[in-house]
Amino acid sequence: FSKNIYAKGLLKTKNNDSTFYINTIVPDLSYQSNAVSNLVINVNGINDSLKFNITADTARASSILLNKTSIVGGFSDKNINADVVTKDESGKDKYALGITGTRTGDKSSITVKDKLKLNYADWTVSNKNKIEFGTEGFNISQLEITNKSQRVYVNSTSPDMNAPMDIAIEKFQLSTITSVLNKDSLLIGGVLNVSMKVDDLKNKIPTLDGTVKVDSLSYNTLPVGTIDVKATAINGNVNMSGGLTGYGNNVELKGNYNESNIDAQINLNPIQVKTIEPFSKGNLIRSRGTISGPINIKGTTSNPTWDGNLKFDSVYTNLAKYGTAITIENQNIQLDYPTITLNNFTLKDSANHSLIVNGTLEQDAKKGFLANLTVYTKDFIAVNSTAVQNNEVYGVAIVDVEAEVTGPIATPEITGNMGLKDKSNITYVRQRKEADVKEREGVMEFVDVDTIPNLLYRRKIKNDSTSYGVESAFLKYNLNIDIDKNAELNIIVDPITRDQLTVKGGAQLNAGVNPNGSIALTGAYNLTKGSYNLSYQFIKRKFELQEG
């Protein structure tokens, strides 16, 4: 809670009657990736009847963003009636759903009203639909929604809980659902057709019999192709075949599964890297080339194993934020459960300098991966960007790296040596928070080096997990950094006033981070040239820094 919550209420009782009301206002509520703004809850009750009206300016759950959402309805004698409406930023209804429901014994049932709006379009709902659920499972009867040529139909074949279910979907536009995702999310487009019978719903993995086809599939507006999969159920076993075709992609799927085991093969014959690019959430751009090879998945459904080989052929991509051009030519990654092996896996920059990765990634019991990798490069162009591409770090960074990467892949430990080479010119822009000139205080202080006796002490950072009692959630590193005397570093202290520190000189530093996330940088920087541009109100002055 970043702001105060306001609440008021009233309760009255007389004889056997009671009335109450509650009014609550929550200006801001957030937890992890979920957030609600300006939440208003009004509840009025008389005896066993209850009416509610809930509104929110915005509601976010992970990548789903709802604007101006309202939930209006009531409870009475084990019956519920509710209507949900969400609007767009201009106040126009975008999604709407109405339900009625009741509870009898240990079963509840819900009927969808003929008041359904999906992505601004009104849908017709069959009036005989009913969804039942309870401790023994669920049952869906005669649920059918239509909009022109689009149709979704779900019906259990008998009134029994977990009875086999028929699903028919015709010409359904995937954007009808994916448009509920916020603007920063990747949208899926295409036309979905399904004809499927779903059985064994009591199992963790039900059996499927039928077809699924997605025509004109796109991801973040980029075309992917057509997905066409067929499943055939025989005595609890499901045989699968199909794949992805189109736009240079040819991915073949075949195999079988049951409740306990799976035996499937995915053959990339090949898949275009351009198809994978949208899944990088904008981190990769201008990608081309292919990835090919088989992937086999076998074993129990709860703990399957995998093996295969991935070949990268004529692959080019660019790291959007840093302008790093990467070429991968005729390289392989070997999969042999639980190990992924990189044997001299080589990436090249725009000047044909190699970055070589050796080692393994090994899956652990928690399904995460533990790294045991070495990285080596010389004169690699790691950054080659402008302020337009990245307004925080930009310029040219040419590096040497000889390092080891070990531990959990999400929070690895990086140790080794790194060098920033001649002709490097990097600018770092300190991002402004709560514009305040006082923030400049402490950004840079000039001191007498003789007053800091341990400045030149090159210390190692100890990973003392016993001091903190928990596993670090931070990236851990211990790097010796050598900066060439001709490399130039620029720090824009304030992006509004453009106060800027520019330095050039050689350095031998050690950078490390403790398990609690505290960062340490020690060593010596021998300044050969530098300046500080100061802009404060009407004062603008450049201070030259002395060599030393």
FIDO-298564 format. One line per field, with one value per residue (C-alpha): residue number from 1; residue in three letters; y, z, x. Coordinates in pm, 1 decimal, decimal comma, m for minus. Example, Ala and Ser with C-alpha at 12.3 -4.5 7.8 and 13.67 -1.06 7.14 Angstrom:
<atoms>
seq	[1/2];
type	[ALA/SER];
yy	[m450,0/m106,0];
zz	[780,0/714,0];
xx	[1230,0/1367,0];
</atoms>
This chain:
<atoms>
seq	[1/2/3/4/5/6/7/8/9/10/11/12/13/14/15/16/17/18/19/20/21/22/23/24/25/26/27/28/29/30/31/32/33/34/35/36/37/38/39/40/41/42/43/44/45/46/47/48/49/50/51/52/53/54/55/56/57/58/59/60/61/62/63/64/65/66/67/68/69/70/71/72/73/74/75/76/77/78/79/80/81/82/83/84/85/86/87/88/89/90/91/92/93/94/95/96/97/98/99/100/101/102/103/104/105/106/107/108/109/110/111/112/113/114/115/116/117/118/119/120/121/122/123/124/125/126/127/128/129/130/131/132/133/134/135/136/137/138/139/140/141/142/143/144/145/146/147/148/149/150/151/152/153/154/155/156/157/158/159/160/161/162/163/164/165/166/167/168/169/170/171/172/173/174/175/176/177/178/179/180/181/182/183/184/185/186/187/188/189/190/191/192/193/194/195/196/197/198/199/200/201/202/203/204/205/206/207/208/209/210/211/212/213/214/215/216/217/218/219/220/221/222/223/224/225/226/227/228/229/230/231/232/233/234/235/236/237/238/239/240/241/242/243/244/245/246/247/248/249/250/251/252/253/254/255/256/257/258/259/260/261/262/263/264/265/266/267/268/269/270/271/272/273/274/275/276/277/278/279/280/281/282/283/284/285/286/287/288/289/290/291/292/293/294/295/296/297/298/299/300/301/302/303/304/305/306/307/308/309/310/311/312/313/314/315/316/317/318/319/320/321/322/323/324/325/326/327/328/329/330/331/332/333/334/335/336/337/338/339/340/341/342/343/344/345/346/347/348/349/350/351/352/353/354/355/356/357/358/359/360/361/362/363/364/365/366/367/368/369/370/371/372/373/374/375/376/377/378/379/380/381/382/383/384/385/386/387/388/389/390/391/392/393/394/395/396/397/398/399/400/401/402/403/404/405/406/407/408/409/410/411/412/413/414/415/416/417/418/419/420/421/422/423/424/425/426/427/428/429/430/431/432/433/434/435/436/437/438/439/440/441/442/443/444/445/446/447/448/449/450/451/452/453/454/455/456/457/458/459/460/461/462/463/464/465/466/467/468/469/470/471/472/473/474/475/476/477/478/479/480/481/482/483/484/485/486/487/488/489/490/491/492/493/494/495/496/497/498/499/500/501/502/503/504/505/506/507/508/509/510/511/512/513/514/515/516/517/518/519/520/521/522/523/524/525/526/527/528/529/530/531/532/533/534/535/536/537/538/539/540/541/542/543/544/545/546/547/548];
type	[PHE/SER/LYS/ASN/ILE/TYR/ALA/LYS/GLY/LEU/LEU/LYS/THR/LYS/ASN/ASN/ASP/SER/THR/PHE/TYR/ILE/ASN/THR/ILE/VAL/PRO/ASP/LEU/SER/TYR/GLN/SER/ASN/ALA/VAL/SER/ASN/LEU/VAL/ILE/ASN/VAL/ASN/GLY/ILE/ASN/ASP/SER/LEU/LYS/PHE/ASN/ILE/THR/ALA/ASP/THR/ALA/ARG/ALA/SER/SER/ILE/LEU/LEU/ASN/LYS/THR/SER/ILE/VAL/GLY/GLY/PHE/SER/ASP/LYS/ASN/ILE/ASN/ALA/ASP/VAL/VAL/THR/LYS/ASP/GLU/SER/GLY/LYS/ASP/LYS/TYR/ALA/LEU/GLY/ILE/THR/GLY/THR/ARG/THR/GLY/ASP/LYS/SER/SER/ILE/THR/VAL/LYS/ASP/LYS/LEU/LYS/LEU/ASN/TYR/ALA/ASP/TRP/THR/VAL/SER/ASN/LYS/ASN/LYS/ILE/GLU/PHE/GLY/THR/GLU/GLY/PHE/ASN/ILE/SER/GLN/LEU/GLU/ILE/THR/ASN/LYS/SER/GLN/ARG/VAL/TYR/VAL/ASN/SER/THR/SER/PRO/ASP/MET/ASN/ALA/PRO/MET/ASP/ILE/ALA/ILE/GLU/LYS/PHE/GLN/LEU/SER/THR/ILE/THR/SER/VAL/LEU/ASN/LYS/ASP/SER/LEU/LEU/ILE/GLY/GLY/VAL/LEU/ASN/VAL/SER/MET/LYS/VAL/ASP/ASP/LEU/LYS/ASN/LYS/ILE/PRO/THR/LEU/ASP/GLY/THR/VAL/LYS/VAL/ASP/SER/LEU/SER/TYR/ASN/THR/LEU/PRO/VAL/GLY/THR/ILE/ASP/VAL/LYS/ALA/THR/ALA/ILE/ASN/GLY/ASN/VAL/ASN/MET/SER/GLY/GLY/LEU/THR/GLY/TYR/GLY/ASN/ASN/VAL/GLU/LEU/LYS/GLY/ASN/TYR/ASN/GLU/SER/ASN/ILE/ASP/ALA/GLN/ILE/ASN/LEU/ASN/PRO/ILE/GLN/VAL/LYS/THR/ILE/GLU/PRO/PHE/SER/LYS/GLY/ASN/LEU/ILE/ARG/SER/ARG/GLY/THR/ILE/SER/GLY/PRO/ILE/ASN/ILE/LYS/GLY/THR/THR/SER/ASN/PRO/THR/TRP/ASP/GLY/ASN/LEU/LYS/PHE/ASP/SER/VAL/TYR/THR/ASN/LEU/ALA/LYS/TYR/GLY/THR/ALA/ILE/THR/ILE/GLU/ASN/GLN/ASN/ILE/GLN/LEU/ASP/TYR/PRO/THR/ILE/THR/LEU/ASN/ASN/PHE/THR/LEU/LYS/ASP/SER/ALA/ASN/HIS/SER/LEU/ILE/VAL/ASN/GLY/THR/LEU/GLU/GLN/ASP/ALA/LYS/LYS/GLY/PHE/LEU/ALA/ASN/LEU/THR/VAL/TYR/THR/LYS/ASP/PHE/ILE/ALA/VAL/ASN/SER/THR/ALA/VAL/GLN/ASN/ASN/GLU/VAL/TYR/GLY/VAL/ALA/ILE/VAL/ASP/VAL/GLU/ALA/GLU/VAL/THR/GLY/PRO/ILE/ALA/THR/PRO/GLU/ILE/THR/GLY/ASN/MET/GLY/LEU/LYS/ASP/LYS/SER/ASN/ILE/THR/TYR/VAL/ARG/GLN/ARG/LYS/GLU/ALA/ASP/VAL/LYS/GLU/ARG/GLU/GLY/VAL/MET/GLU/PHE/VAL/ASP/VAL/ASP/THR/ILE/PRO/ASN/LEU/LEU/TYR/ARG/ARG/LYS/ILE/LYS/ASN/ASP/SER/THR/SER/TYR/GLY/VAL/GLU/SER/ALA/PHE/LEU/LYS/TYR/ASN/LEU/ASN/ILE/ASP/ILE/ASP/LYS/ASN/ALA/GLU/LEU/ASN/ILE/ILE/VAL/ASP/PRO/ILE/THR/ARG/ASP/GLN/LEU/THR/VAL/LYS/GLY/GLY/ALA/GLN/LEU/ASN/ALA/GLY/VAL/ASN/PRO/ASN/GLY/SER/ILE/ALA/LEU/THR/GLY/ALA/TYR/ASN/LEU/THR/LYS/GLY/SER/TYR/ASN/LEU/SER/TYR/GLN/PHE/ILE/LYS/ARG/LYS/PHE/GLU/LEU/GLN/GLU/GLY];
yy	[0,0/329,2/542,5/537,9/315,5/472,7/263,9/327,9/112,4/73,5/m224,4/m216,1/m503,3/m511,5/m826,6/m1082,9/m826,1/m677,5/m428,7/m309,3/m125,5/m96,7/163,3/115,0/317,7/180,7/437,3/197,2/m174,7/m381,7/m719,0/m845,2/m810,3/m749,4/m399,8/m217,3/159,2/355,9/49,1/137,7/m127,3/m66,3/m346,3/m328,6/m613,1/m690,0/m1015,8/m1287,3/m1067,9/m878,5/m623,6/m513,6/m259,0/m277,6/m43,3/12,9/259,6/m3,2/m363,9/m545,2/m914,6/m997,3/m905,1/m851,2/m489,3/m386,8/m24,3/117,3/m217,4/m264,3/m566,4/m519,4/m784,2/m950,3/m1266,3/m1390,7/m1732,2/m1916,0/m1737,1/m1496,6/m1245,0/m1047,3/m835,1/m751,7/m470,6/m336,4/m27,6/109,2/429,1/636,8/484,5/254,4/m96,3/m350,7/m667,9/m761,1/m1079,4/m1153,5/m1464,3/m1608,4/m1893,9/m2106,1/m2363,5/m2688,8/m2927,0/m2963,9/m2845,5/m2496,9/m2402,1/m2094,1/m1979,0/m1722,5/m1446,4/m1336,4/m1030,2/m1110,6/m865,0/m964,2/m700,7/m458,8/m720,3/m853,6/m1231,1/m1436,1/m1689,8/m1999,4/m1968,4/m2335,6/m2322,8/m2441,3/m2492,3/m2718,1/m2776,5/m2933,5/m3163,5/m3443,5/m3237,4/m3026,7/m3047,4/m2802,8/m2825,3/m2654,2/m2360,6/m2195,7/m1842,6/m1702,2/m1385,4/m1390,9/m1680,7/m1729,2/m2004,2/m2166,6/m2471,6/m2682,7/m2965,9/m3261,6/m3580,1/m3671,3/m3502,1/m3687,1/m3490,9/m3511,7/m3667,2/m3661,7/m3320,7/m3211,2/m2888,1/m2716,4/m2384,0/m2231,9/m1934,5/m1785,1/m1479,4/m1519,3/m1141,6/m1147,1/m1281,2/m1160,1/m796,7/m803,0/m805,7/m471,6/m271,3/m389,4/m754,2/m960,7/m1013,7/m1342,5/m1331,0/m1601,8/m1799,7/m2098,5/m2406,5/m2696,6/m3021,3/m3219,1/m3472,2/m3446,3/m3749,2/m3872,2/m3529,3/m3677,2/m3735,4/m3468,8/m3500,4/m3573,2/m3763,0/m3576,1/m3696,5/m3452,7/m3166,9/m2819,7/m2577,0/m2216,2/m2037,5/m1715,4/m1737,1/m1422,3/m1312,6/m942,9/m876,6/m1093,7/m1388,3/m1734,3/m1977,8/m2243,5/m2487,2/m2810,2/m3089,5/m3413,5/m3629,3/m3982,2/m4152,8/m4534,1/m4704,5/m4416,2/m4358,1/m4050,2/m4046,9/m3699,2/m3569,1/m3232,6/m2923,3/m2569,6/m2474,3/m2154,2/m1851,3/m2075,5/m2277,1/m2653,8/m2794,7/m3152,1/m3299,0/m3668,9/m3909,0/m4038,4/m3995,9/m4131,4/m4038,6/m4172,3/m4153,9/m3948,0/m4026,9/m3732,2/m3598,5/m3239,4/m3195,6/m2847,5/m2875,6/m2583,0/m2295,8/m1937,5/m1725,7/m1443,6/m1652,0/m1671,2/m1299,6/m1172,6/m1397,7/m1192,4/m901,7/m659,6/m755,3/m902,3/m724,3/m778,4/m1153,1/m1404,1/m1755,0/m2093,3/m2342,6/m2710,4/m3047,3/m3307,4/m3281,9/m3601,0/m3601,1/m3930,8/m4076,0/m4006,3/m3707,3/m3582,7/m3600,0/m3637,5/m3657,0/m3495,2/m3518,4/m3384,3/m3143,8/m2785,9/m2649,6/m2275,1/m2192,2/m1842,1/m1682,5/m1307,2/m1097,8/m766,7/m685,4/m392,4/m201,3/m220,7/m238,8/m555,5/m741,4/m1119,4/m1380,9/m1756,4/m1978,6/m2359,2/m2399,2/m2677,3/m2718,1/m3077,6/m3187,7/m3499,3/m3502,5/m3354,0/m3170,2/m2906,5/m2890,7/m2599,7/m2706,0/m2404,4/m2237,5/m1928,4/m1594,5/m1323,7/m948,6/m707,4/m704,4/m1086,9/m1110,5/m1432,6/m1483,7/m1849,3/m2028,0/m2368,0/m2583,2/m2713,6/m2624,8/m2900,0/m2934,7/m2978,3/m3140,7/m2814,6/m2799,4/m2505,9/m2506,4/m2487,6/m2326,9/m2438,5/m2222,6/m2037,8/m1728,9/m1597,9/m1311,6/m1052,8/m714,1/m800,3/m509,0/m552,3/m214,4/m12,6/199,8/554,2/747,0/681,5/303,9/320,2/643,4/495,0/331,2/404,2/445,1/191,5/m70,2/m302,1/m570,2/m860,6/m1124,0/m1435,3/m1547,5/m1837,3/m1849,8/m2095,7/m2167,6/m2120,2/m1965,8/m1712,7/m1585,6/m1697,5/m1622,0/m1458,7/m1453,6/m1364,9/m1080,6/m812,5/m536,2/m219,5/m154,5/135,9/323,8/251,2/551,6/480,2/714,4/632,2/848,2/855,7/828,2/1114,0/1041,7/1301,3/1596,2/1755,3/1934,3/1798,7/1456,0/1563,8/1564,0/1262,2/1165,2/1261,5/1370,5/1466,1/1340,3/1315,0/966,3/961,0/967,4/629,6/381,1/73,7/221,5/27,4/m296,3/m546,6/m756,2/m1061,3/m1069,6/m1354,8/m1549,0/m1600,2/m1739,5/m1815,6/m1443,4/m1404,1/m1742,4/m1743,5/m1805,6/m1481,5/m1363,2/m1132,1/m1170,7/m1243,0/m1142,0/m1090,3/m935,0/m782,4/m493,5/m338,5/m10,2/107,4/456,3/568,3/446,5/732,8/719,2/972,7/1002,8/1232,3/1313,5/1488,7/1420,4/1746,4/1992,2/1768,3/1789,2/1556,2/1399,5/1288,5/1092,3/914,4/707,0/362,5/160,6/m168,8/m233,9/m515,1/m523,5/m756,7/m807,1/m961,8/m1216,1/m939,7/m741,5/m475,6/m376,6/m304,3/m142,2/m110,3/m29,5/261,5/486,9/689,8/994,2/1135,3/1370,5/1472,9/1744,7/1821,2/2031,6/2202,6/2353,1/2508,3/2759,7/3039,2/2905,4/2699,6/2613,4/2346,2/2226,3/2059,1/1770,4/1740,5/1435,8/1194,6];
zz	[0,0/m107,2/7,1/292,6/275,4/367,7/508,0/682,7/768,9/971,0/1133,9/1268,9/1437,9/1560,8/1671,8/1404,0/1134,6/1051,2/798,9/723,6/469,4/402,4/189,2/122,0/m96,5/m182,1/m388,3/m470,5/m410,1/m555,7/m500,8/m725,9/m1084,8/m971,7/m910,4/m868,0/m867,4/m714,6/m595,6/m453,0/m274,3/m171,0/2,9/139,0/325,7/461,5/657,5/422,4/110,0/m12,2/m287,4/m404,1/m639,9/m702,0/m935,1/m1024,3/m1255,9/m1359,7/m1266,0/m1370,5/m1330,0/m1487,6/m1857,9/m1835,9/m1803,8/m1747,6/m1753,6/m1571,1/m1449,5/m1254,4/m1085,1/m984,6/m835,6/m529,3/m320,2/m185,8/m50,6/m211,6/m542,3/m716,0/m992,4/m1122,2/m1418,8/m1504,4/m1745,9/m1846,8/m2061,9/m2276,3/m2204,5/m2379,7/m2165,8/m2431,0/m2322,2/m2434,9/m2240,5/m2057,7/m1888,3/m1687,5/m1479,3/m1254,1/m1017,8/m730,9/m486,2/m398,0/m156,1/m252,5/m609,5/m758,0/m1097,3/m1314,3/m1623,1/m1859,7/m1942,3/m2295,7/m2222,9/m2353,5/m2515,6/m2633,5/m2774,5/m2837,1/m3026,2/m2892,6/m2877,6/m2860,0/m2574,9/m2576,1/m2302,6/m2201,4/m2092,2/m1746,8/m1579,1/m1272,4/m1039,9/m703,2/m512,6/m767,8/m1074,7/m1325,4/m1610,2/m1893,3/m2068,4/m2394,5/m2365,9/m2707,1/m2802,1/m3155,3/m3339,6/m3712,8/m3846,4/m3517,9/m3287,3/m2962,4/m2838,8/m2528,5/m2410,6/m2177,4/m2330,1/m2013,2/m1686,7/m1490,0/m1338,1/m1551,4/m1837,1/m2177,9/m2338,1/m2699,1/m2802,2/m3135,4/m3223,4/m3565,6/m3720,4/m3380,5/m3399,2/m3136,5/m3107,4/m2946,7/m2631,9/m2661,0/m2694,7/m2319,7/m2271,1/m2199,1/m2468,2/m2358,6/m2409,1/m2720,3/m2906,9/m3074,8/m3394,4/m3610,5/m3678,2/m3451,6/m3552,8/m3310,9/m3327,0/m3016,6/m2767,6/m2423,9/m2193,2/m1866,1/m1708,3/m1365,1/m1466,5/m1442,5/m1819,2/m2006,2/m2333,6/m2656,1/m2980,6/m3268,8/m3449,5/m3370,0/m3647,2/m3632,0/m3966,5/m4023,3/m3682,2/m3588,0/m3278,7/m3210,0/m3568,1/m3718,0/m3925,7/m3792,5/m4014,7/m3970,3/m3679,5/m3758,2/m3497,3/m3490,1/m3180,3/m3184,8/m2857,4/m2834,6/m2496,3/m2294,5/m2525,0/m2748,0/m3073,2/m3193,6/m3530,1/m3697,1/m3670,4/m3785,8/m4151,3/m4351,6/m4374,6/m4397,6/m4089,3/m4092,3/m3742,1/m3718,5/m3407,7/m3359,2/m3069,4/m2806,2/m2441,8/m2168,5/m1807,7/m1697,5/m1988,6/m2291,6/m2601,2/m2840,7/m3110,9/m3230,2/m3548,7/m3651,5/m4028,1/m3968,8/m3770,6/m3865,4/m3600,2/m3716,2/m3579,9/m3237,8/m3227,2/m3093,9/m2788,3/m2682,9/m2592,3/m2813,9/m2701,7/m3044,1/m3376,5/m3746,1/m3694,7/m3973,6/m4022,8/m3903,8/m3618,3/m3703,1/m3535,3/m3341,3/m2983,5/m2817,1/m2500,8/m2317,0/m1978,8/m1718,9/m1758,8/m1414,3/m1487,0/m1858,6/m2004,6/m2324,9/m2576,9/m2918,2/m3108,9/m3220,9/m3517,9/m3580,5/m3947,2/m4090,4/m3782,8/m3739,6/m3472,8/m3296,5/m2926,7/m2956,0/m2639,8/m2697,2/m3076,3/m3046,4/m3377,8/m3336,5/m3604,4/m3535,9/m3818,6/m3815,9/m3435,3/m3231,2/m2887,2/m2762,9/m2543,5/m2332,3/m2021,9/m1774,7/m1950,0/m2221,9/m2367,3/m2547,9/m2709,3/m2839,9/m2919,8/m3111,1/m3162,7/m3379,6/m3372,3/m3665,3/m3699,3/m3699,9/m3348,6/m3171,0/m2833,9/m2733,8/m2475,7/m2336,5/m2072,5/m1956,1/m1819,9/m1599,4/m1491,2/m1118,1/m912,7/m907,6/m1290,9/m1287,5/m1454,4/m1300,0/m1513,1/m1546,9/m1833,2/m1947,9/m2169,4/m2371,2/m2615,2/m2735,7/m2889,9/m2895,8/m2974,5/m2683,3/m2717,2/m3033,9/m2976,5/m2972,9/m2717,3/m2931,5/m2887,5/m2515,9/m2320,1/m2019,7/m2164,0/m2512,0/m2717,5/m2816,6/m2579,5/m2702,4/m2446,4/m2359,6/m2135,8/m1969,2/m1714,5/m1553,2/m1502,7/m1236,6/m1021,6/m1080,0/m1421,8/m1273,1/m1019,9/m1147,1/m1004,4/m1253,6/m1184,6/m1399,0/m1592,9/m1816,8/m2014,9/m2171,6/m2477,4/m2674,9/m2891,3/m2635,1/m2558,8/m2324,5/m2180,9/m1874,3/m1797,7/m1433,9/m1440,5/m1265,8/m981,5/m823,2/m986,5/m708,5/m734,1/m393,0/m549,6/m696,2/m347,7/m300,0/m668,4/m690,1/m426,2/m477,0/m201,0/m122,6/m220,1/70,2/315,4/190,0/264,7/131,2/m202,2/m397,7/m217,8/m470,1/m256,0/m335,9/m247,3/m14,5/m63,1/303,1/287,5/659,9/734,2/583,5/630,6/294,4/m61,9/m242,8/m494,1/m653,9/m943,3/m785,7/m951,9/m878,7/m1177,7/m1228,4/m1469,0/m1677,2/m1852,8/m2138,9/m2094,7/m2419,7/m2330,0/m2253,3/m1993,0/m1966,1/m1681,7/m1732,6/m1373,1/m1456,3/m1789,6/m1757,8/m1691,8/m1877,2/m1598,8/m1729,4/m1604,1/m1871,9/m1786,3/m1977,1/m1823,2/m1730,4/m1442,8/m1263,2/m1062,5/m886,5/m889,1/m663,1/m499,8/m162,2/m105,2/38,7/m284,2/m166,4/m440,9/m391,3/m639,9/m544,6/m726,3/m891,3/m1177,9/m1323,0/m1480,8/m1789,2/m1902,6/m1787,2/m1722,5/m1541,8/m1708,6/m1446,7/m1520,3/m1228,3/m1307,3/m1495,1/m1407,6/m1676,4/m1636,3/m1742,5/m1488,6/m1623,9/m1412,7/m1341,2/m1441,0/m1161,0];
xx	[0,0/155,9/m140,2/m387,3/m696,0/m1028,1/m1312,6/m1641,7/m1939,0/m2253,9/m2425,5/m2781,4/m2963,9/m3321,4/m3498,6/m3408,1/m3330,9/m2994,7/m2864,4/m2514,1/m2309,4/m1935,7/m1760,1/m1389,3/m1152,7/m807,8/m612,2/m331,3/m282,7/m0,4/162,5/441,7/307,9/m51,4/m184,5/m516,1/m563,0/m850,2/m1039,8/m1383,7/m1593,8/m1954,0/m2144,8/m2501,5/m2667,6/m3011,7/m3039,6/m2910,2/m2915,5/m2613,6/m2556,5/m2213,7/m2064,5/m1689,7/m1502,2/m1137,1/m967,5/m712,4/m652,4/m337,1/m259,4/74,4/33,4/m345,0/m453,0/m815,8/m929,3/m1231,5/m1360,2/m1683,6/m1843,2/m2207,0/m2434,3/m2571,6/m2623,6/m2955,2/m3053,2/m2752,9/m2808,9/m2573,3/m2623,5/m2325,4/m2219,3/m1858,3/m1772,4/m1432,4/m1390,1/m1109,7/m922,6/m1190,5/m1467,8/m1615,1/m1723,4/m1461,3/m1542,5/m1862,3/m1981,8/m2294,3/m2366,5/m2632,1/m2563,3/m2683,0/m2551,1/m2723,6/m2555,6/m2189,8/m2247,0/m2252,9/m2387,7/m2339,1/m2524,9/m2371,4/m2617,5/m2686,1/m2475,5/m2131,0/m1892,9/m1546,0/m1312,1/m1604,7/m1808,9/m2140,3/m2172,2/m2489,5/m2503,7/m2724,5/m2988,2/m2966,4/m2601,6/m2500,4/m2163,2/m2163,1/m1869,0/m1803,0/m1572,0/m1622,3/m1533,0/m1722,9/m1971,8/m2048,2/m2382,5/m2480,4/m2241,1/m2240,6/m2136,6/m2150,2/m2056,2/m2124,8/m1913,0/m1726,8/m1850,9/m1738,2/m1929,8/m1856,3/m2083,2/m2038,6/m2178,0/m2373,5/m2483,1/m2213,0/m1927,3/m1610,0/m1807,3/m1634,2/m1658,8/m1706,0/m1535,2/m1599,6/m1438,3/m1495,4/m1314,6/m1232,4/m1006,0/m732,3/m701,9/m1048,4/m883,4/m523,5/m632,9/m700,8/m322,2/m160,4/14,1/358,1/263,3/298,5/m26,9/m113,7/m316,0/m468,2/m783,0/m850,8/m1050,8/m1093,5/m1286,2/m1199,9/m1334,0/m1173,7/m1195,2/m1045,9/m1091,0/m1029,5/m667,4/m398,7/m352,1/m678,6/m693,1/m764,0/m917,0/m954,6/m783,3/m651,8/m561,5/m445,3/m429,2/m231,4/m66,9/123,7/310,4/356,4/236,3/513,2/382,7/465,9/273,2/7,4/m21,5/m205,1/m213,4/m412,5/m466,4/m610,8/m709,9/m698,2/m757,0/m616,9/m318,8/m306,8/m110,8/m13,1/103,2/130,2/341,5/412,0/458,3/488,4/719,5/1024,9/926,2/883,7/845,1/720,3/554,6/486,2/457,0/218,9/128,7/m96,3/m159,8/179,1/423,7/519,5/725,1/737,7/966,0/994,1/1193,4/1303,0/1337,5/1413,1/1261,8/1346,6/1519,4/1291,3/1001,6/1166,2/1253,1/914,9/947,9/1253,2/1018,8/1206,7/1557,2/1643,1/1592,2/1671,2/1712,0/1765,0/1899,2/1771,8/1786,0/1743,5/1761,8/1564,2/1438,3/1314,4/1101,7/1053,6/973,4/710,2/479,3/583,2/957,3/1031,9/1381,0/1502,4/1783,1/1869,1/2088,3/2032,4/2225,8/2253,8/2305,2/2369,9/2215,4/2232,5/2065,5/2113,9/2076,9/1839,1/1936,5/2311,0/2339,2/2545,8/2559,5/2588,9/2654,7/2637,0/2755,5/2742,3/2735,6/2575,8/2420,1/2398,3/2106,6/2159,0/1938,4/2005,9/2291,2/2307,8/2660,4/2824,4/3150,2/3339,8/3006,8/3117,6/2946,2/3104,7/3063,3/3038,8/3419,1/3438,6/3585,2/3487,2/3322,6/3359,4/3144,4/3242,0/3079,3/2745,6/2405,4/2266,4/1905,0/1860,6/1584,3/1386,7/1383,7/1622,2/1963,3/2310,4/2579,3/2939,4/3060,6/3369,7/3353,7/3647,8/3673,6/3922,1/3835,9/3464,7/3230,4/2988,9/2813,4/2762,8/2453,7/2322,1/2119,1/1811,9/1852,6/1935,2/1911,1/2089,5/2403,1/2530,1/2845,0/3110,3/3252,7/3526,7/3607,8/3830,5/3672,1/3810,4/3552,1/3370,5/2994,2/2878,6/2575,1/2201,9/2143,0/1897,8/2156,6/2497,5/2837,6/3075,5/3448,8/3746,3/3903,0/3755,7/3919,9/3777,2/3991,0/4125,8/3867,8/3594,0/3375,6/3085,5/2825,7/2618,6/2315,1/2214,2/1836,4/1662,1/1420,5/1196,2/1371,6/1570,0/1901,0/1997,5/2025,5/2358,1/2505,7/2724,1/2729,6/3095,8/3340,4/3707,7/3934,6/4303,4/4412,8/4657,5/4367,9/4243,7/4521,5/4342,5/4231,0/4489,5/4418,9/4278,6/4049,3/3844,0/3476,1/3396,9/3077,0/2993,1/2640,2/2648,2/2642,6/2299,8/2134,8/1957,4/2062,9/2141,8/1885,0/2140,5/2379,5/2718,0/3041,6/3408,6/3580,6/3923,0/3870,2/4146,5/4065,3/4287,0/4430,8/4264,7/3915,6/3678,4/3401,6/3120,2/2870,8/2573,2/2489,1/2162,3/1987,9/1790,0/2073,6/2326,1/2584,1/2853,0/3174,0/3421,5/3735,1/4009,2/4284,2/4406,5/4266,6/4306,3/3991,0/3813,0/3432,9/3240,7/2905,1/2833,8/2554,3/2334,7/2360,6/2608,2/2852,6/3222,1/3462,8/3828,6/4148,0/4325,9/4218,8/4506,4/4347,0/4518,5/4244,1/3898,8/3643,7/3320,7/3050,6/2837,2/2496,0/2311,8/2039,5/2222,0/2567,9/2738,6/3102,7/3350,4/3607,9/3920,7/4049,2/4418,7/4615,2/4678,2];
</atoms>
